[in-house]
């Protein structure tokens, strides 16, 4: 899966399911400060990511992710390495 595919999938669910304004979706956007993602949104995002990309998100791996670009890269790295991918 390419980075562009990851970006499209993530952006689509942020806009359509989390209801974030499309104009706010930029790589440098901070998840909490710029996009307003709170803990309840994050729970929804985890479920969506796990459903779309077929891996489990570990909280300790997410602790340093602040920007949307970092989030895309995290997902891409998990998909690329097939770490924790469900059979």
Biopython code that builds the backbone (N, CA, C, O; Angstrom):
import numpy as np
from Bio.PDB.StructureBuilder import StructureBuilder

atoms = [
    (1, "UNK", "N", (0.854, -1.177, 0.000)),
    (1, "UNK", "CA", (0.000, 0.000, 0.000)),
    (1, "UNK", "C", (0.899, 1.239, 0.000)),
    (1, "UNK", "O", (1.879, 1.305, 0.742)),
    (2, "UNK", "N", (0.557, 2.206, -0.829)),
    (2, "UNK", "CA", (1.366, 3.415, -0.929)),
    (2, "UNK", "C", (0.967, 4.444, 0.128)),
    (2, "UNK", "O", (-0.108, 4.362, 0.722)),
    (3, "UNK", "N", (1.848, 5.403, 0.346)),
    (3, "UNK", "CA", (1.546, 6.475, 1.290)),
    (3, "UNK", "C", (0.320, 7.247, 0.815)),
    (3, "UNK", "O", (-0.511, 7.650, 1.629)),
    (4, "UNK", "N", (0.198, 7.458, -0.502)),
    (4, "UNK", "CA", (-0.944, 8.188, -1.048)),
    (4, "UNK", "C", (-2.259, 7.468, -0.731)),
    (4, "UNK", "O", (-3.268, 8.112, -0.445)),
    (5, "UNK", "N", (-2.244, 6.132, -0.784)),
    (5, "UNK", "CA", (-3.450, 5.364, -0.447)),
    (5, "UNK", "C", (-3.795, 5.513, 1.031)),
    (5, "UNK", "O", (-4.962, 5.669, 1.391)),
    (6, "UNK", "N", (-2.777, 5.465, 1.880)),
    (6, "UNK", "CA", (-2.994, 5.650, 3.320)),
    (6, "UNK", "C", (-3.574, 7.037, 3.577)),
    (6, "UNK", "O", (-4.548, 7.175, 4.318)),
    (7, "UNK", "N", (-2.987, 8.059, 2.974)),
    (7, "UNK", "CA", (-3.449, 9.438, 3.160)),
    (7, "UNK", "C", (-4.908, 9.565, 2.728)),
    (7, "UNK", "O", (-5.710, 10.171, 3.439)),
    (8, "UNK", "N", (-5.256, 9.010, 1.589)),
    (8, "UNK", "CA", (-6.637, 9.109, 1.092)),
    (8, "UNK", "C", (-7.621, 8.435, 2.038)),
    (8, "UNK", "O", (-8.665, 9.003, 2.359)),
    (9, "UNK", "N", (-7.292, 7.224, 2.487)),
    (9, "UNK", "CA", (-8.187, 6.495, 3.394)),
    (9, "UNK", "C", (-8.355, 7.252, 4.706)),
    (9, "UNK", "O", (-9.476, 7.425, 5.186)),
    (10, "UNK", "N", (-7.240, 7.706, 5.290)),
    (10, "UNK", "CA", (-7.296, 8.436, 6.566)),
    (10, "UNK", "C", (-8.081, 9.733, 6.398)),
    (10, "UNK", "O", (-8.957, 10.036, 7.208)),
    (11, "UNK", "N", (-7.775, 10.497, 5.357)),
    (11, "UNK", "CA", (-8.480, 11.760, 5.141)),
    (11, "UNK", "C", (-9.970, 11.531, 4.950)),
    (11, "UNK", "O", (-10.789, 12.270, 5.498)),
    (12, "UNK", "N", (-10.327, 10.514, 4.177)),
    (12, "UNK", "CA", (-11.747, 10.220, 3.940)),
    (12, "UNK", "C", (-12.482, 9.925, 5.237)),
    (12, "UNK", "O", (-13.578, 10.444, 5.452)),
    (13, "UNK", "N", (-11.897, 9.094, 6.115)),
    (13, "UNK", "CA", (-12.637, 8.807, 7.343)),
    (13, "UNK", "C", (-12.599, 9.962, 8.328)),
    (13, "UNK", "O", (-13.531, 10.124, 9.116)),
    (14, "UNK", "N", (-11.544, 10.768, 8.302)),
    (14, "UNK", "CA", (-11.543, 11.950, 9.170)),
    (14, "UNK", "C", (-12.652, 12.919, 8.763)),
    (14, "UNK", "O", (-13.325, 13.495, 9.618)),
    (15, "UNK", "N", (-12.838, 13.092, 7.474)),
    (15, "UNK", "CA", (-13.859, 14.007, 6.966)),
    (15, "UNK", "C", (-15.262, 13.422, 7.133)),
    (15, "UNK", "O", (-16.162, 14.103, 7.623)),
    (16, "UNK", "N", (-15.451, 12.172, 6.733)),
    (16, "UNK", "CA", (-16.792, 11.593, 6.672)),
    (16, "UNK", "C", (-17.275, 10.969, 7.969)),
    (16, "UNK", "O", (-18.472, 11.002, 8.257)),
    (17, "UNK", "N", (-16.372, 10.403, 8.756)),
    (17, "UNK", "CA", (-16.812, 9.717, 9.969)),
    (17, "UNK", "C", (-16.530, 10.506, 11.241)),
    (17, "UNK", "O", (-17.308, 10.442, 12.193)),
    (18, "UNK", "N", (-15.434, 11.245, 11.270)),
    (18, "UNK", "CA", (-15.096, 12.048, 12.451)),
    (18, "UNK", "C", (-15.605, 13.487, 12.279)),
    (18, "UNK", "O", (-15.655, 14.265, 13.231)),
    (19, "UNK", "N", (-15.980, 13.813, 11.039)),
    (19, "UNK", "CA", (-16.575, 15.110, 10.689)),
    (19, "UNK", "C", (-15.624, 16.285, 10.919)),
    (19, "UNK", "O", (-16.003, 17.314, 11.479)),
    (20, "UNK", "N", (-14.394, 16.107, 10.479)),
    (20, "UNK", "CA", (-13.416, 17.184, 10.526)),
    (20, "UNK", "C", (-13.498, 17.956, 9.217)),
    (20, "UNK", "O", (-13.594, 17.359, 8.145)),
    (21, "UNK", "N", (-13.462, 19.275, 9.303)),
    (21, "UNK", "CA", (-13.534, 20.136, 8.129)),
    (21, "UNK", "C", (-12.380, 19.811, 7.182)),
    (21, "UNK", "O", (-11.217, 19.784, 7.585)),
    (22, "UNK", "N", (-12.718, 19.570, 5.936)),
    (22, "UNK", "CA", (-11.720, 19.183, 4.935)),
    (22, "UNK", "C", (-10.591, 20.204, 4.815)),
    (22, "UNK", "O", (-9.450, 19.830, 4.542)),
    (23, "UNK", "N", (-10.889, 21.468, 5.012)),
    (23, "UNK", "CA", (-9.870, 22.524, 4.902)),
    (23, "UNK", "C", (-8.807, 22.425, 5.988)),
    (23, "UNK", "O", (-7.710, 22.960, 5.828)),
    (24, "UNK", "N", (-9.117, 21.753, 7.082)),
    (24, "UNK", "CA", (-8.163, 21.603, 8.184)),
    (24, "UNK", "C", (-7.190, 20.444, 7.970)),
    (24, "UNK", "O", (-6.163, 20.363, 8.642)),
    (25, "UNK", "N", (-7.509, 19.557, 7.044)),
    (25, "UNK", "CA", (-6.719, 18.351, 6.824)),
    (25, "UNK", "C", (-5.466, 18.699, 6.025)),
    (25, "UNK", "O", (-5.500, 18.818, 4.800)),
    (26, "UNK", "N", (-4.373, 18.856, 6.744)),
    (26, "UNK", "CA", (-3.060, 19.152, 6.162)),
    (26, "UNK", "C", (-2.043, 18.298, 6.903)),
    (26, "UNK", "O", (-2.215, 17.990, 8.082)),
    (27, "UNK", "N", (-0.987, 17.921, 6.204)),
    (27, "UNK", "CA", (0.024, 17.046, 6.815)),
    (27, "UNK", "C", (0.573, 17.608, 8.118)),
    (27, "UNK", "O", (0.826, 16.862, 9.064)),
    (28, "UNK", "N", (0.757, 18.920, 8.169)),
    (28, "UNK", "CA", (1.353, 19.528, 9.365)),
    (28, "UNK", "C", (0.342, 19.754, 10.493)),
    (28, "UNK", "O", (0.720, 20.178, 11.585)),
    (29, "UNK", "N", (-0.933, 19.475, 10.239)),
    (29, "UNK", "CA", (-1.970, 19.694, 11.250)),
    (29, "UNK", "C", (-1.712, 18.827, 12.477)),
    (29, "UNK", "O", (-1.406, 17.639, 12.369)),
    (30, "UNK", "N", (-1.842, 19.443, 13.630)),
    (30, "UNK", "CA", (-1.714, 18.716, 14.897)),
    (30, "UNK", "C", (-3.057, 18.063, 15.212)),
    (30, "UNK", "O", (-4.104, 18.705, 15.125)),
    (31, "UNK", "N", (-3.018, 16.798, 15.572)),
    (31, "UNK", "CA", (-4.248, 16.040, 15.780)),
    (31, "UNK", "C", (-5.154, 16.688, 16.824)),
    (31, "UNK", "O", (-6.352, 16.857, 16.599)),
    (32, "UNK", "N", (-4.583, 17.041, 17.945)),
    (32, "UNK", "CA", (-5.383, 17.605, 19.032)),
    (32, "UNK", "C", (-5.643, 19.095, 18.836)),
    (32, "UNK", "O", (-6.791, 19.538, 18.878)),
    (33, "UNK", "N", (-4.587, 19.865, 18.622)),
    (33, "UNK", "CA", (-4.717, 21.314, 18.599)),
    (33, "UNK", "C", (-5.378, 21.854, 17.330)),
    (33, "UNK", "O", (-6.221, 22.747, 17.411)),
    (34, "UNK", "N", (-5.010, 21.327, 16.167)),
    (34, "UNK", "CA", (-5.537, 21.848, 14.909)),
    (34, "UNK", "C", (-6.817, 21.156, 14.463)),
    (34, "UNK", "O", (-7.731, 21.799, 13.948)),
    (35, "UNK", "N", (-6.880, 19.840, 14.663)),
    (35, "UNK", "CA", (-8.039, 19.087, 14.197)),
    (35, "UNK", "C", (-9.088, 18.886, 15.290)),
    (35, "UNK", "O", (-10.213, 18.475, 15.004)),
    (36, "UNK", "N", (-8.727, 19.170, 16.527)),
    (36, "UNK", "CA", (-9.683, 19.068, 17.627)),
    (36, "UNK", "C", (-10.057, 17.639, 17.986)),
    (36, "UNK", "O", (-11.138, 17.390, 18.520)),
    (37, "UNK", "N", (-9.166, 16.701, 17.693)),
    (37, "UNK", "CA", (-9.446, 15.305, 18.001)),
    (37, "UNK", "C", (-9.296, 15.091, 19.503)),
    (37, "UNK", "O", (-8.228, 15.311, 20.074)),
    (38, "UNK", "N", (-10.390, 14.656, 20.132)),
    (38, "UNK", "CA", (-10.359, 14.411, 21.574)),
    (38, "UNK", "C", (-10.295, 12.903, 21.833)),
    (38, "UNK", "O", (-10.209, 12.108, 20.897)),
    (39, "UNK", "N", (-10.337, 12.528, 23.085)),
    (39, "UNK", "CA", (-10.168, 11.114, 23.431)),
    (39, "UNK", "C", (-11.291, 10.246, 22.873)),
    (39, "UNK", "O", (-11.044, 9.103, 22.489)),
    (40, "UNK", "N", (-12.509, 10.757, 22.818)),
    (40, "UNK", "CA", (-13.612, 9.978, 22.245)),
    (40, "UNK", "C", (-13.434, 9.804, 20.743)),
    (40, "UNK", "O", (-13.686, 8.726, 20.205)),
    (41, "UNK", "N", (-13.000, 10.869, 20.061)),
    (41, "UNK", "CA", (-12.713, 10.761, 18.629)),
    (41, "UNK", "C", (-11.602, 9.748, 18.394)),
    (41, "UNK", "O", (-11.651, 8.959, 17.451)),
    (42, "UNK", "N", (-10.607, 9.782, 19.263)),
    (42, "UNK", "CA", (-9.477, 8.882, 19.080)),
    (42, "UNK", "C", (-9.897, 7.418, 19.181)),
    (42, "UNK", "O", (-9.389, 6.572, 18.445)),
    (43, "UNK", "N", (-10.818, 7.120, 20.085)),
    (43, "UNK", "CA", (-11.330, 5.750, 20.193)),
    (43, "UNK", "C", (-11.976, 5.339, 18.870)),
    (43, "UNK", "O", (-11.750, 4.232, 18.382)),
    (44, "UNK", "N", (-12.777, 6.230, 18.294)),
    (44, "UNK", "CA", (-13.402, 5.950, 16.999)),
    (44, "UNK", "C", (-12.346, 5.760, 15.909)),
    (44, "UNK", "O", (-12.460, 4.859, 15.078)),
    (45, "UNK", "N", (-11.329, 6.606, 15.918)),
    (45, "UNK", "CA", (-10.266, 6.524, 14.915)),
    (45, "UNK", "C", (-9.533, 5.193, 15.024)),
    (45, "UNK", "O", (-9.227, 4.571, 14.007)),
    (46, "UNK", "N", (-9.250, 4.752, 16.239)),
    (46, "UNK", "CA", (-8.570, 3.467, 16.442)),
    (46, "UNK", "C", (-9.392, 2.339, 15.825)),
    (46, "UNK", "O", (-8.849, 1.488, 15.120)),
    (47, "UNK", "N", (-10.685, 2.328, 16.083)),
    (47, "UNK", "CA", (-11.555, 1.284, 15.538)),
    (47, "UNK", "C", (-11.545, 1.325, 14.010)),
    (47, "UNK", "O", (-11.446, 0.286, 13.358)),
    (48, "UNK", "N", (-11.647, 2.522, 13.445)),
    (48, "UNK", "CA", (-11.665, 2.679, 11.986)),
    (48, "UNK", "C", (-10.337, 2.228, 11.381)),
    (48, "UNK", "O", (-10.323, 1.502, 10.388)),
    (49, "UNK", "N", (-9.229, 2.652, 11.971)),
    (49, "UNK", "CA", (-7.910, 2.266, 11.457)),
    (49, "UNK", "C", (-7.743, 0.751, 11.521)),
    (49, "UNK", "O", (-7.281, 0.137, 10.559)),
    (50, "UNK", "N", (-8.108, 0.158, 12.627)),
    (50, "UNK", "CA", (-7.971, -1.288, 12.760)),
    (50, "UNK", "C", (-8.833, -2.021, 11.739)),
    (50, "UNK", "O", (-8.426, -3.055, 11.209)),
    (51, "UNK", "N", (-10.011, -1.494, 11.463)),
    (51, "UNK", "CA", (-10.903, -2.114, 10.474)),
    (51, "UNK", "C", (-10.342, -1.973, 9.051)),
    (51, "UNK", "O", (-10.345, -2.936, 8.284)),
    (52, "UNK", "N", (-9.870, -0.788, 8.706)),
    (52, "UNK", "CA", (-9.376, -0.520, 7.349)),
    (52, "UNK", "C", (-8.020, -1.151, 7.065)),
    (52, "UNK", "O", (-7.789, -1.671, 5.973)),
    (53, "UNK", "N", (-7.124, -1.106, 8.043)),
    (53, "UNK", "CA", (-5.733, -1.496, 7.799)),
    (53, "UNK", "C", (-5.343, -2.836, 8.415)),
    (53, "UNK", "O", (-4.242, -3.327, 8.165)),
    (54, "UNK", "N", (-6.227, -3.438, 9.217)),
    (54, "UNK", "CA", (-6.049, -4.790, 9.750)),
    (54, "UNK", "C", (-4.828, -4.951, 10.653)),
    (54, "UNK", "O", (-4.083, -5.923, 10.533)),
    (55, "UNK", "N", (-4.632, -3.998, 11.552)),
    (55, "UNK", "CA", (-3.633, -4.170, 12.604)),
    (55, "UNK", "C", (-4.142, -3.498, 13.865)),
    (55, "UNK", "O", (-4.997, -2.614, 13.811)),
    (56, "UNK", "N", (-3.613, -3.923, 14.990)),
    (56, "UNK", "CA", (-3.997, -3.354, 16.282)),
    (56, "UNK", "C", (-3.082, -2.183, 16.615)),
    (56, "UNK", "O", (-1.860, -2.279, 16.508)),
    (57, "UNK", "N", (-3.693, -1.087, 17.018)),
    (57, "UNK", "CA", (-2.925, 0.076, 17.456)),
    (57, "UNK", "C", (-2.575, -0.113, 18.929)),
    (57, "UNK", "O", (-3.434, -0.428, 19.753)),
    (58, "UNK", "N", (-1.304, 0.085, 19.241)),
    (58, "UNK", "CA", (-0.843, 0.003, 20.623)),
    (58, "UNK", "C", (-0.663, 1.426, 21.142)),
    (58, "UNK", "O", (-0.003, 2.246, 20.504)),
    (59, "UNK", "N", (-1.242, 1.711, 22.285)),
    (59, "UNK", "CA", (-1.211, 3.058, 22.853)),
    (59, "UNK", "C", (0.214, 3.581, 23.003)),
    (59, "UNK", "O", (0.480, 4.752, 22.731)),
    (60, "UNK", "N", (1.127, 2.718, 23.435)),
    (60, "UNK", "CA", (2.502, 3.175, 23.652)),
    (60, "UNK", "C", (3.173, 3.607, 22.347)),
    (60, "UNK", "O", (4.082, 4.437, 22.367)),
    (61, "UNK", "N", (2.739, 3.055, 21.221)),
    (61, "UNK", "CA", (3.306, 3.454, 19.936)),
    (61, "UNK", "C", (2.769, 4.802, 19.460)),
    (61, "UNK", "O", (3.392, 5.471, 18.637)),
    (62, "UNK", "N", (1.624, 5.188, 19.978)),
    (62, "UNK", "CA", (0.976, 6.425, 19.545)),
    (62, "UNK", "C", (1.360, 7.636, 20.397)),
    (62, "UNK", "O", (1.017, 8.764, 20.042)),
    (63, "UNK", "N", (2.056, 7.429, 21.502)),
    (63, "UNK", "CA", (2.288, 8.513, 22.455)),
    (63, "UNK", "C", (3.042, 9.707, 21.886)),
    (63, "UNK", "O", (2.835, 10.833, 22.339)),
    (64, "UNK", "N", (3.911, 9.487, 20.904)),
    (64, "UNK", "CA", (4.690, 10.587, 20.340)),
    (64, "UNK", "C", (4.115, 11.131, 19.034)),
    (64, "UNK", "O", (4.706, 12.022, 18.425)),
    (65, "UNK", "N", (2.986, 10.612, 18.605)),
    (65, "UNK", "CA", (2.386, 11.068, 17.351)),
    (65, "UNK", "C", (1.532, 12.292, 17.628)),
    (65, "UNK", "O", (0.535, 12.234, 18.348)),
    (66, "UNK", "N", (1.950, 13.394, 17.038)),
    (66, "UNK", "CA", (1.249, 14.661, 17.255)),
    (66, "UNK", "C", (0.585, 15.195, 15.981)),
    (66, "UNK", "O", (-0.491, 15.790, 16.039)),
    (67, "UNK", "N", (1.231, 14.979, 14.838)),
    (67, "UNK", "CA", (0.729, 15.562, 13.586)),
    (67, "UNK", "C", (0.078, 14.504, 12.700)),
    (67, "UNK", "O", (0.268, 13.302, 12.885)),
    (68, "UNK", "N", (-0.683, 14.986, 11.748)),
    (68, "UNK", "CA", (-1.321, 14.099, 10.790)),
    (68, "UNK", "C", (-0.268, 13.364, 9.957)),
    (68, "UNK", "O", (-0.439, 12.183, 9.657)),
    (69, "UNK", "N", (0.810, 14.041, 9.583)),
    (69, "UNK", "CA", (1.887, 13.391, 8.820)),
    (69, "UNK", "C", (2.483, 12.234, 9.614)),
    (69, "UNK", "O", (2.746, 11.170, 9.053)),
    (70, "UNK", "N", (2.699, 12.431, 10.907)),
    (70, "UNK", "CA", (3.226, 11.352, 11.746)),
    (70, "UNK", "C", (2.239, 10.185, 11.825)),
    (70, "UNK", "O", (2.641, 9.022, 11.862)),
    (71, "UNK", "N", (0.954, 10.507, 11.851)),
    (71, "UNK", "CA", (-0.078, 9.471, 11.900)),
    (71, "UNK", "C", (-0.087, 8.661, 10.604)),
    (71, "UNK", "O", (-0.158, 7.433, 10.642)),
    (72, "UNK", "N", (-0.014, 9.342, 9.456)),
    (72, "UNK", "CA", (0.067, 8.637, 8.173)),
    (72, "UNK", "C", (1.279, 7.704, 8.170)),
    (72, "UNK", "O", (1.177, 6.535, 7.797)),
    (73, "UNK", "N", (2.428, 8.241, 8.592)),
    (73, "UNK", "CA", (3.670, 7.458, 8.572)),
    (73, "UNK", "C", (3.591, 6.256, 9.510)),
    (73, "UNK", "O", (4.090, 5.179, 9.186)),
    (74, "UNK", "N", (2.969, 6.438, 10.660)),
    (74, "UNK", "CA", (2.786, 5.330, 11.604)),
    (74, "UNK", "C", (1.977, 4.213, 10.942)),
    (74, "UNK", "O", (2.370, 3.047, 10.980)),
    (75, "UNK", "N", (0.849, 4.577, 10.339)),
    (75, "UNK", "CA", (-0.001, 3.580, 9.685)),
    (75, "UNK", "C", (0.767, 2.890, 8.567)),
    (75, "UNK", "O", (0.745, 1.664, 8.454)),
    (76, "UNK", "N", (1.441, 3.676, 7.747)),
    (76, "UNK", "CA", (2.188, 3.102, 6.633)),
    (76, "UNK", "C", (3.258, 2.128, 7.124)),
    (76, "UNK", "O", (3.459, 1.072, 6.524)),
    (77, "UNK", "N", (3.941, 2.480, 8.207)),
    (77, "UNK", "CA", (4.986, 1.585, 8.725)),
    (77, "UNK", "C", (4.387, 0.286, 9.240)),
    (77, "UNK", "O", (4.976, -0.780, 9.060)),
    (78, "UNK", "N", (3.227, 0.361, 9.878)),
    (78, "UNK", "CA", (2.569, -0.848, 10.389)),
    (78, "UNK", "C", (2.094, -1.723, 9.242)),
    (78, "UNK", "O", (2.238, -2.945, 9.293)),
    (79, "UNK", "N", (1.533, -1.117, 8.216)),
    (79, "UNK", "CA", (1.052, -1.880, 7.061)),
    (79, "UNK", "C", (2.236, -2.499, 6.313)),
    (79, "UNK", "O", (2.174, -3.655, 5.892)),
    (80, "UNK", "N", (3.310, -1.730, 6.151)),
    (80, "UNK", "CA", (4.483, -2.185, 5.389)),
    (80, "UNK", "C", (5.188, -3.354, 6.063)),
    (80, "UNK", "O", (5.681, -4.252, 5.381)),
    (81, "UNK", "N", (5.241, -3.357, 7.385)),
    (81, "UNK", "CA", (5.956, -4.406, 8.083)),
    (81, "UNK", "C", (5.063, -5.572, 8.477)),
    (81, "UNK", "O", (5.542, -6.606, 8.944)),
    (82, "UNK", "N", (3.752, -5.395, 8.283)),
    (82, "UNK", "CA", (2.769, -6.421, 8.672)),
    (82, "UNK", "C", (2.861, -6.773, 10.140)),
    (82, "UNK", "O", (2.524, -7.891, 10.529)),
    (83, "UNK", "N", (3.316, -5.834, 10.968)),
    (83, "UNK", "CA", (3.410, -6.054, 12.404)),
    (83, "UNK", "C", (2.006, -6.136, 12.996)),
    (83, "UNK", "O", (1.168, -5.264, 12.764)),
    (84, "UNK", "N", (1.770, -7.168, 13.741)),
    (84, "UNK", "CA", (0.494, -7.362, 14.422)),
    (84, "UNK", "C", (-0.679, -7.488, 13.471)),
    (84, "UNK", "O", (-1.817, -7.241, 13.872)),
    (85, "UNK", "N", (-0.442, -7.859, 12.242)),
    (85, "UNK", "CA", (-1.536, -8.029, 11.297)),
    (85, "UNK", "C", (-2.299, -9.295, 11.663)),
    (85, "UNK", "O", (-1.717, -10.346, 11.930)),
    (86, "UNK", "N", (-3.608, -9.158, 11.665)),
    (86, "UNK", "CA", (-4.455, -10.310, 11.958)),
    (86, "UNK", "C", (-4.450, -11.234, 10.755)),
    (86, "UNK", "O", (-4.495, -10.783, 9.611)),
    (87, "UNK", "N", (-4.393, -12.546, 11.027)),
    (87, "UNK", "CA", (-4.342, -13.532, 9.990)),
    (87, "UNK", "C", (-5.561, -13.570, 9.185)),
    (87, "UNK", "O", (-5.663, -14.370, 8.255)),
]
sb = StructureBuilder()
sb.init_structure("model")
sb.init_model(0)
sb.init_chain("A")
sb.init_seg("    ")
for serial, (resi, resn, name, xyz) in enumerate(atoms, 1):
    if name == "N":
        sb.init_residue(resn, " ", resi, " ")
    sb.init_atom(name, np.array(xyz, "f"), 0.0, 1.0, " ", f" {name:<3s}", serial, name[0])
structure = sb.get_structure()
